Structures are given as C-alpha cells and as structure tokens.
Amino acid sequence: MVNLLQLENTNALDFKNEILKGIKDCLADFATTLQSESDQLLTREETAKMLSVSLVTLWDWTRKDIIPAYRIGNKIRYKKSEVLKSLIQKNQFE
C-alpha cells in the first residue's frame, strides 16, 4: 500500500503533523524491536563478545554476582537486558 500526500491541497500545519505522525510510528516500531531483542538469552560466548571480555572474566563476574546468569540444563545463559542493566549499575559513581 502506497500513501500519497498531495502538497497542493494541504497547509503547512497538516504537512508537519503528517511528518510527526510518521516519525512517531517509526519510533514506536523501533522501541518494540529493541524491547524484544533485550529479552533474548545469550550464550557465554555471545555475552563475552558483547562485553568485549574473556570467558574467564565473564565467569568471574558471574561468580561474584555482578552479572546474573541462568542455568538451563548444563548450559549457562544470560538475559541481554539484565547484562545491560548490570553494566549501567556498575558504571554509576556513588
């Protein structure tokens, strides 16, 4: 479906409102995408790569409860949202 906007039959205020509506719709879609991505489970390797640390460092941070981890069978997984939240908390100055 193609949306057409005829500029000759609209005033500046209506045109501005159409642009703002389009931007709001795009931002809402982007926010939904980010929220669904942040709930995904990451492997140890993916988490270490995202944080740019070694697997040993990631294991140490997990052991010290800096980053929460979940055991699923014999595998360790990390929630992306919780990893990012842990970083924000640790980077705040007291």
PALO-441838 format. One record per residue: residue in one letter; chain; residue number from 1; x, z, y of N, C-alpha, C, O in turn. Coordinates in steps of 0.02 Angstrom, whole numbers. Layout:
// residues N
+-----+-------+-----+--------+--------+---------+---------+--------+----------+--------+--------+---------+--------+--------+---------+
! res ! chain !   n ! n.east !   n.up ! n.north ! ca.east !  ca.up ! ca.north ! c.east !   c.up ! c.north ! o.east !   o.up ! o.north !
+-----+-------+-----+--------+--------+---------+---------+--------+----------+--------+--------+---------+--------+--------+---------+
!   A !     A ! NUM !      X !      Z !       Y !       X !      Z !        Y !      X !      Z !       Y !      X !      Z !       Y !
...
+-----+-------+-----+--------+--------+---------+---------+--------+----------+--------+--------+---------+--------+--------+---------+
***
This chain:
// residues 94
+-----+-------+-----+--------+--------+---------+---------+--------+----------+--------+--------+---------+--------+--------+---------+
! res ! chain !   n ! n.east !   n.up ! n.north ! ca.east !  ca.up ! ca.north ! c.east !   c.up ! c.north ! o.east !   o.up ! o.north !
+-----+-------+-----+--------+--------+---------+---------+--------+----------+--------+--------+---------+--------+--------+---------+
!   M !     A !   1 !     42 !      0 !     -59 !       0 !      0 !        0 !     44 !      0 !      62 !     91 !     40 !      67 !
!   V !     A !   2 !     30 !    -43 !     108 !      69 !    -50 !      169 !     27 !    -25 !     227 !    -30 !    -46 !     236 !
!   N !     A !   3 !     55 !     20 !     266 !      22 !     44 !      326 !     47 !      5 !     386 !    107 !      0 !     398 !
!   L !     A !   4 !      1 !    -23 !     423 !      19 !    -60 !      483 !     -3 !    -22 !     545 !    -57 !      7 !     546 !
!   L !     A !   5 !     38 !    -23 !     595 !      23 !      7 !      658 !     27 !    -46 !     712 !     79 !    -75 !     724 !
!   Q !     A !   6 !    -30 !    -58 !     744 !     -31 !   -108 !      797 !    -16 !    -74 !     863 !    -55 !    -32 !     886 !
!   L !     A !   7 !     39 !    -91 !     893 !      59 !    -59 !      954 !     17 !    -81 !    1014 !     12 !    -44 !    1063 !
!   E !     A !   8 !    -12 !   -137 !    1011 !     -51 !   -161 !     1068 !   -117 !   -123 !    1076 !   -146 !   -123 !    1130 !
!   N !     A !   9 !   -140 !    -90 !    1022 !    -204 !    -55 !     1025 !   -196 !     21 !    1024 !   -243 !     57 !    1007 !
!   T !     A !  10 !   -139 !     45 !    1041 !    -127 !    117 !     1039 !    -91 !    138 !    1103 !    -57 !     99 !    1135 !
!   N !     A !  11 !   -101 !    202 !    1120 !     -66 !    227 !     1178 !     -4 !    265 !    1155 !      7 !    275 !    1095 !
!   A !     A !  12 !     36 !    287 !    1201 !     100 !    320 !     1184 !     89 !    385 !    1146 !    127 !    400 !    1100 !
!   L !     A !  13 !     38 !    422 !    1163 !      25 !    486 !     1130 !      6 !    476 !    1057 !     29 !    512 !    1013 !
!   D !     A !  14 !    -38 !    427 !    1043 !     -57 !    413 !      974 !      3 !    388 !     934 !     12 !    407 !     876 !
!   F !     A !  15 !     44 !    347 !     964 !     104 !    322 !      931 !    151 !    380 !     913 !    177 !    383 !     858 !
!   K !     A !  16 !    162 !    426 !     961 !     204 !    484 !      949 !    176 !    527 !     892 !    214 !    550 !     849 !
!   N !     A !  17 !    111 !    537 !     892 !      80 !    578 !      840 !     87 !    546 !     771 !     95 !    581 !     721 !
!   E !     A !  18 !     83 !    480 !     767 !      93 !    445 !      703 !    164 !    454 !     677 !    175 !    465 !     617 !
!   I !     A !  19 !    212 !    450 !     721 !     282 !    460 !      702 !    293 !    532 !     678 !    324 !    542 !     626 !
!   L !     A !  20 !    267 !    580 !     715 !     274 !    650 !      695 !    240 !    665 !     628 !    267 !    702 !     587 !
!   K !     A !  21 !    182 !    634 !     616 !     147 !    643 !      552 !    190 !    616 !     495 !    195 !    647 !     442 !
!   G !     A !  22 !    220 !    558 !     505 !     264 !    529 !      454 !    324 !    573 !     440 !    344 !    581 !     382 !
!   I !     A !  23 !    353 !    600 !     492 !     412 !    644 !      483 !    392 !    708 !     445 !    428 !    729 !     401 !
!   K !     A !  24 !    335 !    737 !     463 !     312 !    798 !      429 !    300 !    785 !     355 !    318 !    826 !     313 !
!   D !     A !  25 !    270 !    727 !     339 !     257 !    710 !      269 !    323 !    703 !     231 !    328 !    726 !     174 !
!   C !     A !  26 !    372 !    670 !     261 !     438 !    662 !      228 !    472 !    729 !     218 !    500 !    741 !     164 !
!   L !     A !  27 !    469 !    773 !     267 !     500 !    839 !      260 !    465 !    881 !     207 !    498 !    918 !     171 !
!   A !     A !  28 !    399 !    876 !     202 !     362 !    913 !      151 !    382 !    889 !      81 !    392 !    930 !      36 !
!   D !     A !  29 !    389 !    824 !      73 !     411 !    797 !        8 !    481 !    820 !      -8 !    496 !    838 !     -65 !
!   F !     A !  30 !    525 !    820 !      42 !     594 !    842 !       32 !    597 !    916 !      13 !    636 !    935 !     -30 !
!   A !     A !  31 !    556 !    958 !      45 !     555 !   1029 !       30 !    531 !   1041 !     -41 !    557 !   1085 !     -76 !
!   T !     A !  32 !    482 !   1003 !     -63 !     458 !   1010 !     -132 !    512 !    991 !    -182 !    521 !   1024 !    -233 !
!   T !     A !  33 !    548 !    938 !    -167 !     603 !    916 !     -211 !    658 !    969 !    -214 !    683 !    984 !    -268 !
!   L !     A !  34 !    676 !    998 !    -158 !     727 !   1050 !     -157 !    705 !   1111 !    -196 !    746 !   1141 !    -232 !
!   Q !     A !  35 !    643 !   1130 !    -189 !     618 !   1189 !     -223 !    620 !   1179 !    -299 !    640 !   1224 !    -335 !
!   S !     A !  36 !    600 !   1121 !    -323 !     601 !   1108 !     -395 !    673 !   1104 !    -421 !    686 !   1124 !    -477 !
!   E !     A !  37 !    719 !   1078 !    -380 !     789 !   1074 !     -401 !    821 !   1144 !    -405 !    862 !   1156 !    -449 !
!   S !     A !  38 !    802 !   1188 !    -361 !     833 !   1254 !     -358 !    813 !   1297 !    -417 !    847 !   1347 !    -431 !
!   D !     A !  39 !    759 !   1281 !    -452 !     737 !   1320 !     -509 !    767 !   1295 !    -575 !    752 !   1323 !    -628 !
!   Q !     A !  40 !    809 !   1245 !    -573 !     836 !   1218 !     -634 !    891 !   1264 !    -662 !    924 !   1300 !    -625 !
!   L !     A !  41 !    899 !   1262 !    -728 !     951 !   1301 !     -761 !   1014 !   1260 !    -767 !   1012 !   1200 !    -783 !
!   L !     A !  42 !   1071 !   1291 !    -752 !    1136 !   1258 !     -754 !   1177 !   1286 !    -811 !   1172 !   1345 !    -827 !
!   T !     A !  43 !   1218 !   1244 !    -840 !    1266 !   1267 !     -890 !   1324 !   1302 !    -855 !   1329 !   1301 !    -793 !
!   R !     A !  44 !   1368 !   1334 !    -894 !    1427 !   1365 !     -865 !   1470 !   1314 !    -829 !   1495 !   1327 !    -774 !
!   E !     A !  45 !   1479 !   1257 !    -860 !    1521 !   1205 !     -830 !   1492 !   1179 !    -765 !   1528 !   1169 !    -716 !
!   E !     A !  46 !   1427 !   1167 !    -764 !    1394 !   1142 !     -703 !   1398 !   1193 !    -647 !   1409 !   1176 !    -589 !
!   T !     A !  47 !   1389 !   1257 !    -665 !    1391 !   1310 !     -615 !   1462 !   1317 !    -587 !   1471 !   1323 !    -526 !
!   A !     A !  48 !   1512 !   1316 !    -630 !    1581 !   1321 !     -608 !   1599 !   1263 !    -563 !   1633 !   1271 !    -512 !
!   K !     A !  49 !   1577 !   1203 !    -581 !    1592 !   1144 !     -540 !   1557 !   1149 !    -472 !   1586 !   1131 !    -421 !
!   M !     A !  50 !   1494 !   1173 !    -472 !    1457 !   1180 !     -409 !   1492 !   1230 !    -362 !   1494 !   1220 !    -302 !
!   L !     A !  51 !   1519 !   1283 !    -391 !    1553 !   1335 !     -351 !   1627 !   1320 !    -339 !   1660 !   1354 !    -301 !
!   S !     A !  52 !   1652 !   1268 !    -372 !    1724 !   1250 !     -368 !   1769 !   1307 !    -390 !   1818 !   1324 !    -357 !
!   V !     A !  53 !   1750 !   1337 !    -446 !    1791 !   1391 !     -476 !   1803 !   1375 !    -549 !   1770 !   1331 !    -578 !
!   S !     A !  54 !   1849 !   1411 !    -579 !    1863 !   1401 !     -651 !   1811 !   1438 !    -692 !   1774 !   1480 !    -667 !
!   L !     A !  55 !   1807 !   1421 !    -756 !    1762 !   1455 !     -802 !   1780 !   1529 !    -809 !   1736 !   1570 !    -818 !
!   V !     A !  56 !   1844 !   1545 !    -804 !    1866 !   1614 !     -808 !   1840 !   1654 !    -749 !   1816 !   1710 !    -757 !
!   T !     A !  57 !   1844 !   1625 !    -689 !    1818 !   1658 !     -629 !   1743 !   1667 !    -634 !   1717 !   1720 !    -617 !
!   L !     A !  58 !   1708 !   1616 !    -658 !    1636 !   1621 !     -666 !   1618 !   1676 !    -715 !   1571 !   1714 !    -703 !
!   W !     A !  59 !   1654 !   1680 !    -770 !    1643 !   1733 !     -820 !   1654 !   1802 !    -789 !   1616 !   1848 !    -801 !
!   D !     A !  60 !   1707 !   1808 !    -748 !    1722 !   1871 !     -715 !   1666 !   1891 !    -667 !   1645 !   1949 !    -666 !
!   W !     A !  61 !   1642 !   1844 !    -628 !    1587 !   1858 !     -581 !   1523 !   1876 !    -619 !   1485 !   1919 !    -596 !
!   T !     A !  62 !   1512 !   1845 !    -676 !    1453 !   1860 !     -716 !   1459 !   1931 !    -744 !   1411 !   1969 !    -744 !
!   R !     A !  63 !   1518 !   1948 !    -769 !    1530 !   2014 !     -798 !   1522 !   2069 !    -745 !   1499 !   2123 !    -761 !
!   K !     A !  64 !   1541 !   2054 !    -683 !    1535 !   2103 !     -628 !   1467 !   2102 !    -595 !   1457 !   2135 !    -544 !
!   D !     A !  65 !   1420 !   2064 !    -623 !    1352 !   2057 !     -596 !   1350 !   2029 !    -525 !   1304 !   2045 !    -486 !
!   I !     A !  66 !   1399 !   1988 !    -508 !    1397 !   1954 !     -443 !   1348 !   1896 !    -447 !   1311 !   1883 !    -399 !
!   I !     A !  67 !   1348 !   1861 !    -503 !    1302 !   1805 !     -515 !   1262 !   1820 !    -578 !   1292 !   1830 !    -632 !
!   P !     A !  68 !   1195 !   1822 !    -574 !    1154 !   1836 !     -634 !   1155 !   1777 !    -682 !   1153 !   1719 !    -662 !
!   A !     A !  69 !   1157 !   1794 !    -746 !    1158 !   1743 !     -798 !   1104 !   1759 !    -850 !   1081 !   1816 !    -856 !
!   Y !     A !  70 !   1085 !   1708 !    -887 !    1034 !   1716 !     -939 !   1062 !   1689 !   -1004 !   1092 !   1636 !   -1007 !
!   R !     A !  71 !   1051 !   1728 !   -1057 !    1072 !   1706 !    -1124 !   1012 !   1676 !   -1159 !    960 !   1707 !   -1166 !
!   I !     A !  72 !   1020 !   1614 !   -1180 !     969 !   1579 !    -1218 !   1002 !   1561 !   -1284 !   1042 !   1514 !   -1289 !
!   G !     A !  73 !    985 !   1600 !   -1336 !    1020 !   1593 !    -1400 !   1091 !   1615 !   -1390 !   1104 !   1672 !   -1370 !
!   N !     A !  74 !   1138 !   1571 !   -1405 !    1209 !   1588 !    -1394 !   1237 !   1552 !   -1333 !   1298 !   1548 !   -1325 !
!   K !     A !  75 !   1193 !   1527 !   -1290 !    1216 !   1491 !    -1231 !   1200 !   1531 !   -1168 !   1151 !   1568 !   -1165 !
!   I !     A !  76 !   1243 !   1523 !   -1118 !    1234 !   1556 !    -1054 !   1209 !   1504 !   -1003 !   1235 !   1449 !    -999 !
!   R !     A !  77 !   1158 !   1523 !    -966 !    1131 !   1479 !     -914 !   1124 !   1518 !    -849 !   1116 !   1579 !    -849 !
!   Y !     A !  78 !   1127 !   1481 !    -794 !    1121 !   1510 !     -727 !   1066 !   1473 !    -690 !   1061 !   1412 !    -694 !
!   K !     A !  79 !   1023 !   1510 !    -654 !     973 !   1479 !     -611 !   1007 !   1459 !    -546 !   1040 !   1499 !    -514 !
!   K !     A !  80 !    999 !   1396 !    -527 !    1032 !   1370 !     -468 !   1012 !   1409 !    -406 !   1054 !   1424 !    -364 !
!   S !     A !  81 !    948 !   1427 !    -400 !     925 !   1464 !     -341 !    958 !   1532 !    -337 !    975 !   1555 !    -283 !
!   E !     A !  82 !    968 !   1565 !    -394 !     999 !   1632 !     -394 !   1073 !   1628 !    -380 !   1101 !   1673 !    -348 !
!   V !     A !  83 !   1106 !   1575 !    -402 !    1177 !   1566 !     -387 !   1186 !   1557 !    -312 !   1230 !   1589 !    -282 !
!   L !     A !  84 !   1145 !   1515 !    -281 !    1150 !   1504 !     -209 !   1133 !   1568 !    -171 !   1164 !   1583 !    -120 !
!   K !     A !  85 !   1083 !   1605 !    -194 !    1064 !   1668 !     -162 !   1121 !   1719 !    -166 !   1133 !   1755 !    -118 !
!   S !     A !  86 !   1154 !   1722 !    -223 !    1211 !   1768 !     -232 !   1267 !   1752 !    -184 !   1299 !   1797 !    -156 !
!   L !     A !  87 !   1280 !   1688 !    -174 !    1332 !   1667 !     -128 !   1315 !   1688 !     -56 !   1359 !   1712 !     -20 !
!   I !     A !  88 !   1254 !   1679 !     -37 !    1233 !   1698 !       31 !   1241 !   1773 !      41 !   1265 !   1795 !      93 !
!   Q !     A !  89 !   1221 !   1813 !      -9 !    1226 !   1885 !       -3 !   1299 !   1907 !       0 !   1316 !   1952 !      39 !
!   K !     A !  90 !   1343 !   1877 !     -38 !    1413 !   1896 !      -40 !   1451 !   1873 !      22 !   1502 !   1903 !      40 !
!   N !     A !  91 !   1426 !   1821 !      56 !    1460 !   1795 !      115 !   1438 !   1828 !     180 !   1465 !   1813 !     233 !
!   Q !     A !  92 !   1390 !   1873 !     176 !    1367 !   1908 !      236 !   1414 !   1966 !     250 !   1432 !   2004 !     205 !
!   F !     A !  93 !   1434 !   1972 !     312 !    1478 !   2027 !      332 !   1435 !   2089 !     341 !   1378 !   2085 !     366 !
!   E !     A !  94 !   1462 !   2145 !     321 !    1424 !   2208 !      328 !   1439 !   2242 !     392 !   1411 !   2296 !     406 !
+-----+-------+-----+--------+--------+---------+---------+--------+----------+--------+--------+---------+--------+--------+---------+
***
